[in-house]
Amino acid sequence: MIYHVATLTDWHSHLDHAFYYPEAFDKEGFIHCAIKNQVPGVLQRYFAGIKTILLLHIDETKLSAEWKYEKATNEELFPHVFGSINKDAIVTVEEMNF
């Protein structure tokens, strides 16, 4: 299982679509994801101050897009998806409130 932190705006803009991709995909060319133990750090570093976010639980074996682990600036490996995430690979959409 891999995870993607989605803003409400990004998620809601794709509700009627079979695929999801955040706004940052167009700029970066991939979708940032994390493994379970990386999620708290991602939330703290990049989503501090946002009251409600969504955590997408993704079954990576069902992804139609290529994905792989890549090193981040701190040398930690993070999963990156190189295309839109097909929604049938998203097994849970968890709302998180802070």
N, CA, C and O atoms as a GROMACS GRO file, in nm:
protein
  392
    1MET      N    1   0.085  -0.118   0.000
    1MET     CA    2   0.000   0.000   0.000
    1MET      C    3   0.089   0.124   0.000
    1MET      O    4   0.186   0.131   0.075
    2ILE      N    5   0.055   0.220  -0.085
    2ILE     CA    6   0.120   0.351  -0.081
    2ILE      C    7   0.011   0.454  -0.057
    2ILE      O    8  -0.108   0.426  -0.072
    3TYR      N    9   0.053   0.575  -0.020
    3TYR     CA   10  -0.042   0.677   0.023
    3TYR      C   11  -0.010   0.809  -0.046
    3TYR      O   12   0.106   0.842  -0.072
    4HIS      N   13  -0.116   0.884  -0.074
    4HIS     CA   14  -0.101   1.018  -0.129
    4HIS      C   15  -0.187   1.113  -0.048
    4HIS      O   16  -0.304   1.084  -0.021
    5VAL      N   17  -0.129   1.225  -0.008
    5VAL     CA   18  -0.203   1.328   0.064
    5VAL      C   19  -0.263   1.423  -0.039
    5VAL      O   20  -0.192   1.484  -0.117
    6ALA      N   21  -0.395   1.433  -0.037
    6ALA     CA   22  -0.466   1.516  -0.135
    6ALA      C   23  -0.537   1.631  -0.065
    6ALA      O   24  -0.592   1.615   0.044
    7THR      N   25  -0.534   1.745  -0.129
    7THR     CA   26  -0.615   1.856  -0.078
    7THR      C   27  -0.759   1.834  -0.122
    7THR      O   28  -0.786   1.762  -0.218
    8LEU      N   29  -0.850   1.894  -0.051
    8LEU     CA   30  -0.992   1.884  -0.088
    8LEU      C   31  -1.015   1.940  -0.228
    8LEU      O   32  -1.094   1.884  -0.305
    9THR      N   33  -0.948   2.050  -0.260
    9THR     CA   34  -0.964   2.112  -0.392
    9THR      C   35  -0.922   2.017  -0.503
    9THR      O   36  -0.995   1.998  -0.600
   10ASP      N   37  -0.803   1.956  -0.489
   10ASP     CA   38  -0.756   1.862  -0.592
   10ASP      C   39  -0.852   1.744  -0.606
   10ASP      O   40  -0.888   1.707  -0.717
   11TRP      N   41  -0.892   1.686  -0.495
   11TRP     CA   42  -0.979   1.568  -0.499
   11TRP      C   43  -1.115   1.603  -0.560
   11TRP      O   44  -1.164   1.532  -0.647
   12HIS      N   45  -1.174   1.712  -0.515
   12HIS     CA   46  -1.307   1.748  -0.564
   12HIS      C   47  -1.307   1.784  -0.712
   12HIS      O   48  -1.409   1.770  -0.778
   13SER      N   49  -1.195   1.831  -0.763
   13SER     CA   50  -1.190   1.864  -0.906
   13SER      C   51  -1.187   1.740  -0.995
   13SER      O   52  -1.198   1.750  -1.117
   14HIS      N   53  -1.173   1.622  -0.934
   14HIS     CA   54  -1.169   1.497  -1.011
   14HIS      C   55  -1.278   1.398  -0.969
   14HIS      O   56  -1.269   1.280  -1.003
   15LEU      N   57  -1.378   1.443  -0.898
   15LEU     CA   58  -1.482   1.352  -0.849
   15LEU      C   59  -1.553   1.278  -0.962
   15LEU      O   60  -1.588   1.161  -0.947
   16ASP      N   61  -1.574   1.342  -1.073
   16ASP     CA   62  -1.649   1.282  -1.184
   16ASP      C   63  -1.558   1.216  -1.288
   16ASP      O   64  -1.602   1.187  -1.399
   17HIS      N   65  -1.434   1.192  -1.252
   17HIS     CA   66  -1.338   1.134  -1.345
   17HIS      C   67  -1.293   0.996  -1.297
   17HIS      O   68  -1.300   0.966  -1.178
   18ALA      N   69  -1.247   0.914  -1.389
   18ALA     CA   70  -1.198   0.781  -1.355
   18ALA      C   71  -1.055   0.785  -1.303
   18ALA      O   72  -1.005   0.688  -1.246
   19PHE      N   73  -0.988   0.900  -1.322
   19PHE     CA   74  -0.850   0.916  -1.281
   19PHE      C   75  -0.835   1.040  -1.195
   19PHE      O   76  -0.913   1.134  -1.206
   20TYR      N   77  -0.733   1.038  -1.110
   20TYR     CA   78  -0.703   1.151  -1.022
   20TYR      C   79  -0.559   1.195  -1.045
   20TYR      O   80  -0.469   1.111  -1.059
   21TYR      N   81  -0.538   1.324  -1.049
   21TYR     CA   82  -0.403   1.378  -1.043
   21TYR      C   83  -0.410   1.518  -0.982
   21TYR      O   84  -0.500   1.596  -1.015
   22PRO      N   85  -0.316   1.548  -0.893
   22PRO     CA   86  -0.316   1.680  -0.829
   22PRO      C   87  -0.264   1.786  -0.924
   22PRO      O   88  -0.200   1.756  -1.024
   23GLU      N   89  -0.292   1.909  -0.891
   23GLU     CA   90  -0.247   2.023  -0.971
   23GLU      C   91  -0.095   2.022  -0.989
   23GLU      O   92  -0.046   2.061  -1.095
   24ALA      N   93  -0.021   1.979  -0.889
   24ALA     CA   94   0.126   1.979  -0.895
   24ALA      C   95   0.180   1.882  -0.998
   24ALA      O   96   0.296   1.894  -1.039
   25PHE      N   97   0.100   1.785  -1.042
   25PHE     CA   98   0.146   1.688  -1.142
   25PHE      C   99   0.192   1.756  -1.270
   25PHE      O  100   0.294   1.717  -1.327
   26ASP      N  101   0.120   1.856  -1.315
   26ASP     CA  102   0.156   1.926  -1.439
   26ASP      C  103   0.293   1.992  -1.429
   26ASP      O  104   0.366   2.000  -1.528
   27LYS      N  105   0.328   2.038  -1.312
   27LYS     CA  106   0.456   2.105  -1.291
   27LYS      C  107   0.570   2.005  -1.267
   27LYS      O  108   0.681   2.025  -1.317
   28GLU      N  109   0.542   1.899  -1.192
   28GLU     CA  110   0.648   1.808  -1.150
   28GLU      C  111   0.660   1.682  -1.236
   28GLU      O  112   0.768   1.621  -1.240
   29GLY      N  113   0.554   1.641  -1.303
   29GLY     CA  114   0.559   1.524  -1.389
   29GLY      C  115   0.540   1.392  -1.318
   29GLY      O  116   0.551   1.286  -1.379
   30PHE      N  117   0.513   1.397  -1.191
   30PHE     CA  118   0.482   1.275  -1.114
   30PHE      C  119   0.398   1.314  -0.994
   30PHE      O  120   0.385   1.431  -0.960
   31ILE      N  121   0.341   1.212  -0.929
   31ILE     CA  122   0.258   1.234  -0.811
   31ILE      C  123   0.334   1.182  -0.689
   31ILE      O  124   0.374   1.066  -0.685
   32HIS      N  125   0.354   1.269  -0.592
   32HIS     CA  126   0.422   1.232  -0.468
   32HIS      C  127   0.336   1.136  -0.387
   32HIS      O  128   0.216   1.160  -0.368
   33CYS      N  129   0.396   1.029  -0.341
   33CYS     CA  130   0.330   0.936  -0.251
   33CYS      C  131   0.425   0.904  -0.136
   33CYS      O  132   0.538   0.954  -0.131
   34ALA      N  133   0.379   0.822  -0.046
   34ALA     CA  134   0.459   0.784   0.070
   34ALA      C  135   0.418   0.644   0.115
   34ALA      O  136   0.312   0.594   0.079
   35ILE      N  137   0.505   0.582   0.193
   35ILE     CA  138   0.464   0.461   0.261
   35ILE      C  139   0.411   0.503   0.398
   35ILE      O  140   0.430   0.616   0.440
   36LYS      N  141   0.344   0.412   0.465
   36LYS     CA  142   0.270   0.445   0.588
   36LYS      C  143   0.353   0.523   0.690
   36LYS      O  144   0.307   0.624   0.743
   37ASN      N  145   0.475   0.478   0.718
   37ASN     CA  146   0.552   0.545   0.823
   37ASN      C  147   0.606   0.681   0.780
   37ASN      O  148   0.657   0.756   0.863
   38GLN      N  149   0.597   0.716   0.651
   38GLN     CA  150   0.641   0.847   0.602
   38GLN      C  151   0.530   0.952   0.607
   38GLN      O  152   0.558   1.072   0.602
   39VAL      N  153   0.406   0.907   0.618
   39VAL     CA  154   0.291   1.000   0.612
   39VAL      C  155   0.297   1.108   0.719
   39VAL      O  156   0.276   1.224   0.686
   40PRO      N  157   0.323   1.077   0.847
   40PRO     CA  158   0.326   1.185   0.948
   40PRO      C  159   0.427   1.295   0.914
   40PRO      O  160   0.397   1.413   0.932
   41GLY      N  161   0.545   1.259   0.865
   41GLY     CA  162   0.644   1.360   0.828
   41GLY      C  163   0.599   1.445   0.711
   41GLY      O  164   0.623   1.566   0.708
   42VAL      N  165   0.535   1.382   0.612
   42VAL     CA  166   0.483   1.455   0.496
   42VAL      C  167   0.377   1.555   0.542
   42VAL      O  168   0.377   1.671   0.499
   43LEU      N  169   0.288   1.511   0.628
   43LEU     CA  170   0.183   1.600   0.680
   43LEU      C  171   0.245   1.719   0.753
   43LEU      O  172   0.203   1.833   0.734
   44GLN      N  173   0.344   1.692   0.835
   44GLN     CA  174   0.406   1.799   0.915
   44GLN      C  175   0.484   1.897   0.826
   44GLN      O  176   0.476   2.018   0.846
   45ARG      N  177   0.558   1.845   0.727
   45ARG     CA  178   0.642   1.932   0.644
   45ARG      C  179   0.563   2.012   0.542
   45ARG      O  180   0.594   2.129   0.518
   46TYR      N  181   0.462   1.951   0.482
   46TYR     CA  182   0.398   2.014   0.365
   46TYR      C  183   0.252   2.055   0.384
   46TYR      O  184   0.197   2.128   0.301
   47PHE      N  185   0.187   2.009   0.490
   47PHE     CA  186   0.045   2.036   0.506
   47PHE      C  187   0.010   2.098   0.640
   47PHE      O  188  -0.106   2.099   0.680
   48ALA      N  189   0.110   2.148   0.709
   48ALA     CA  190   0.085   2.215   0.838
   48ALA      C  191  -0.006   2.334   0.814
   48ALA      O  192   0.013   2.411   0.720
   49GLY      N  193  -0.104   2.349   0.899
   49GLY     CA  194  -0.195   2.463   0.889
   49GLY      C  195  -0.319   2.436   0.805
   49GLY      O  196  -0.414   2.514   0.808
   50ILE      N  197  -0.320   2.325   0.732
   50ILE     CA  198  -0.439   2.290   0.654
   50ILE      C  199  -0.530   2.207   0.745
   50ILE      O  200  -0.488   2.105   0.800
   51LYS      N  201  -0.652   2.251   0.761
   51LYS     CA  202  -0.743   2.190   0.858
   51LYS      C  203  -0.794   2.052   0.815
   51LYS      O  204  -0.808   1.963   0.900
   52THR      N  205  -0.821   2.033   0.687
   52THR     CA  206  -0.875   1.905   0.641
   52THR      C  207  -0.800   1.862   0.515
   52THR      O  208  -0.788   1.938   0.419
   53ILE      N  209  -0.749   1.741   0.518
   53ILE     CA  210  -0.686   1.682   0.400
   53ILE      C  211  -0.742   1.540   0.383
   53ILE      O  212  -0.811   1.488   0.470
   54LEU      N  213  -0.712   1.482   0.270
   54LEU     CA  214  -0.753   1.345   0.243
   54LEU      C  215  -0.629   1.259   0.225
   54LEU      O  216  -0.533   1.299   0.159
   55LEU      N  217  -0.632   1.141   0.283
   55LEU     CA  218  -0.524   1.046   0.264
   55LEU      C  219  -0.577   0.935   0.175
   55LEU      O  220  -0.666   0.859   0.214
   56LEU      N  221  -0.522   0.926   0.054
   56LEU     CA  222  -0.563   0.824  -0.041
   56LEU      C  223  -0.479   0.699  -0.017
   56LEU      O  224  -0.356   0.704  -0.022
   57HIS      N  225  -0.546   0.588   0.011
   57HIS     CA  226  -0.479   0.459   0.028
   57HIS      C  227  -0.481   0.392  -0.108
   57HIS      O  228  -0.588   0.362  -0.162
   58ILE      N  229  -0.364   0.368  -0.164
   58ILE     CA  230  -0.354   0.321  -0.302
   58ILE      C  231  -0.292   0.182  -0.305
   58ILE      O  232  -0.184   0.159  -0.250
   59ASP      N  233  -0.362   0.089  -0.370
   59ASP     CA  234  -0.306  -0.044  -0.393
   59ASP      C  235  -0.217  -0.032  -0.516
   59ASP      O  236  -0.266  -0.027  -0.629
   60GLU      N  237  -0.088  -0.029  -0.494
   60GLU     CA  238   0.006  -0.004  -0.604
   60GLU      C  239   0.004  -0.115  -0.709
   60GLU      O  240   0.047  -0.093  -0.822
   61THR      N  241  -0.045  -0.233  -0.673
   61THR     CA  242  -0.052  -0.342  -0.772
   61THR      C  243  -0.163  -0.318  -0.874
   61THR      O  244  -0.167  -0.383  -0.978
   62LYS      N  245  -0.253  -0.225  -0.845
   62LYS     CA  246  -0.363  -0.194  -0.936
   62LYS      C  247  -0.340  -0.068  -1.018
   62LYS      O  248  -0.424  -0.032  -1.101
   63LEU      N  249  -0.229   0.000  -0.996
   63LEU     CA  250  -0.202   0.123  -1.070
   63LEU      C  251  -0.179   0.094  -1.218
   63LEU      O  252  -0.108   0.000  -1.253
   64SER      N  253  -0.241   0.174  -1.303
   64SER     CA  254  -0.217   0.160  -1.447
   64SER      C  255  -0.095   0.242  -1.490
   64SER      O  256  -0.037   0.214  -1.595
   65ALA      N  257  -0.057   0.342  -1.412
   65ALA     CA  258   0.060   0.425  -1.442
   65ALA      C  259   0.185   0.361  -1.379
   65ALA      O  260   0.177   0.287  -1.281
   66GLU      N  261   0.298   0.392  -1.438
   66GLU     CA  262   0.425   0.346  -1.382
   66GLU      C  263   0.449   0.416  -1.249
   66GLU      O  264   0.412   0.532  -1.230
   67TRP      N  265   0.512   0.344  -1.156
   67TRP     CA  266   0.552   0.405  -1.030
   67TRP      C  267   0.684   0.342  -0.988
   67TRP      O  268   0.716   0.229  -1.025
   68LYS      N  269   0.761   0.417  -0.909
   68LYS     CA  270   0.886   0.364  -0.856
   68LYS      C  271   0.931   0.448  -0.738
   68LYS      O  272   0.885   0.560  -0.717
   69TYR      N  273   1.022   0.391  -0.662
   69TYR     CA  274   1.080   0.463  -0.549
   69TYR      C  275   1.195   0.550  -0.600
   69TYR      O  276   1.276   0.507  -0.681
   70GLU      N  277   1.198   0.674  -0.549
   70GLU     CA  278   1.306   0.766  -0.582
   70GLU      C  279   1.353   0.835  -0.455
   70GLU      O  280   1.278   0.853  -0.360
   71LYS      N  281   1.480   0.874  -0.457
   71LYS     CA  282   1.538   0.942  -0.342
   71LYS      C  283   1.488   1.085  -0.333
   71LYS      O  284   1.481   1.157  -0.433
   72ALA      N  285   1.454   1.125  -0.212
   72ALA     CA  286   1.419   1.264  -0.183
   72ALA      C  287   1.547   1.338  -0.146
   72ALA      O  288   1.655   1.279  -0.143
   73THR      N  289   1.535   1.466  -0.119
   73THR     CA  290   1.654   1.546  -0.086
   73THR      C  291   1.725   1.495   0.039
   73THR      O  292   1.844   1.519   0.056
   74ASN      N  293   1.654   1.426   0.127
   74ASN     CA  294   1.716   1.372   0.248
   74ASN      C  295   1.765   1.228   0.228
   74ASN      O  296   1.798   1.160   0.325
   75GLU      N  297   1.768   1.181   0.102
   75GLU     CA  298   1.813   1.046   0.065
   75GLU      C  299   1.712   0.936   0.100
   75GLU      O  300   1.739   0.818   0.076
   76GLU      N  301   1.597   0.973   0.156
   76GLU     CA  302   1.492   0.875   0.187
   76GLU      C  303   1.419   0.840   0.057
   76GLU      O  304   1.398   0.926  -0.028
   77LEU      N  305   1.382   0.715   0.042
   77LEU     CA  306   1.310   0.670  -0.077
   77LEU      C  307   1.160   0.691  -0.061
   77LEU      O  308   1.100   0.650   0.038
   78PHE      N  309   1.099   0.756  -0.160
   78PHE     CA  310   0.955   0.779  -0.164
   78PHE      C  311   0.898   0.724  -0.293
   78PHE      O  312   0.963   0.731  -0.397
   79PRO      N  313   0.776   0.668  -0.289
   79PRO     CA  314   0.713   0.623  -0.413
   79PRO      C  315   0.659   0.741  -0.492
   79PRO      O  316   0.596   0.831  -0.437
   80HIS      N  317   0.684   0.740  -0.622
   80HIS     CA  318   0.633   0.842  -0.714
   80HIS      C  319   0.556   0.773  -0.825
   80HIS      O  320   0.600   0.671  -0.879
   81VAL      N  321   0.441   0.830  -0.860
   81VAL     CA  322   0.356   0.776  -0.967
   81VAL      C  323   0.371   0.867  -1.088
   81VAL      O  324   0.351   0.988  -1.078
   82PHE      N  325   0.405   0.807  -1.202
   82PHE     CA  326   0.435   0.884  -1.323
   82PHE      C  327   0.317   0.884  -1.420
   82PHE      O  328   0.328   0.841  -1.535
   83GLY      N  329   0.206   0.932  -1.372
   83GLY     CA  330   0.083   0.942  -1.450
   83GLY      C  331  -0.033   0.960  -1.355
   83GLY      O  332  -0.016   0.967  -1.234
   84SER      N  333  -0.150   0.965  -1.411
   84SER     CA  334  -0.272   0.978  -1.330
   84SER      C  335  -0.294   0.850  -1.250
   84SER      O  336  -0.255   0.741  -1.292
   85ILE      N  337  -0.357   0.866  -1.136
   85ILE     CA  338  -0.392   0.750  -1.053
   85ILE      C  339  -0.533   0.706  -1.090
   85ILE      O  340  -0.630   0.780  -1.073
   86ASN      N  341  -0.543   0.584  -1.142
   86ASN     CA  342  -0.675   0.529  -1.172
   86ASN      C  343  -0.749   0.504  -1.041
   86ASN      O  344  -0.694   0.444  -0.948
   87LYS      N  345  -0.872   0.551  -1.034
   87LYS     CA  346  -0.944   0.548  -0.907
   87LYS      C  347  -0.975   0.408  -0.857
   87LYS      O  348  -0.999   0.389  -0.738
   88ASP      N  349  -0.975   0.308  -0.945
   88ASP     CA  350  -0.999   0.173  -0.895
   88ASP      C  351  -0.878   0.119  -0.818
   88ASP      O  352  -0.887   0.012  -0.758
   89ALA      N  353  -0.766   0.190  -0.820
   89ALA     CA  354  -0.650   0.154  -0.738
   89ALA      C  355  -0.658   0.218  -0.599
   89ALA      O  356  -0.585   0.180  -0.509
   90ILE      N  357  -0.748   0.316  -0.582
   90ILE     CA  358  -0.765   0.384  -0.454
   90ILE      C  359  -0.866   0.303  -0.372
   90ILE      O  360  -0.985   0.299  -0.404
   91VAL      N  361  -0.818   0.238  -0.267
   91VAL     CA  362  -0.904   0.150  -0.190
   91VAL      C  363  -0.975   0.222  -0.075
   91VAL      O  364  -1.080   0.178  -0.029
   92THR      N  365  -0.917   0.333  -0.028
   92THR     CA  366  -0.978   0.411   0.080
   92THR      C  367  -0.945   0.558   0.060
   92THR      O  368  -0.833   0.592   0.022
   93VAL      N  369  -1.041   0.643   0.088
   93VAL     CA  370  -1.020   0.787   0.094
   93VAL      C  371  -1.050   0.827   0.238
   93VAL      O  372  -1.166   0.830   0.280
   94GLU      N  373  -0.945   0.858   0.311
   94GLU     CA  374  -0.957   0.887   0.454
   94GLU      C  375  -0.949   1.038   0.478
   94GLU      O  376  -0.849   1.101   0.445
   95GLU      N  377  -1.055   1.094   0.535
   95GLU     CA  378  -1.053   1.236   0.570
   95GLU      C  379  -0.980   1.253   0.702
   95GLU      O  380  -1.008   1.183   0.800
   96MET      N  381  -0.888   1.347   0.704
   96MET     CA  382  -0.813   1.375   0.826
   96MET      C  383  -0.832   1.522   0.862
   96MET      O  384  -0.809   1.610   0.779
   97ASN      N  385  -0.873   1.548   0.986
   97ASN     CA  386  -0.898   1.683   1.033
   97ASN      C  387  -0.800   1.718   1.143
   97ASN      O  388  -0.771   1.637   1.231
   98PHE      N  389  -0.748   1.840   1.137
   98PHE     CA  390  -0.650   1.885   1.236
   98PHE      C  391  -0.697   2.009   1.307
   98PHE      O  392  -0.626   2.061   1.393
   0.00000   0.00000   0.00000
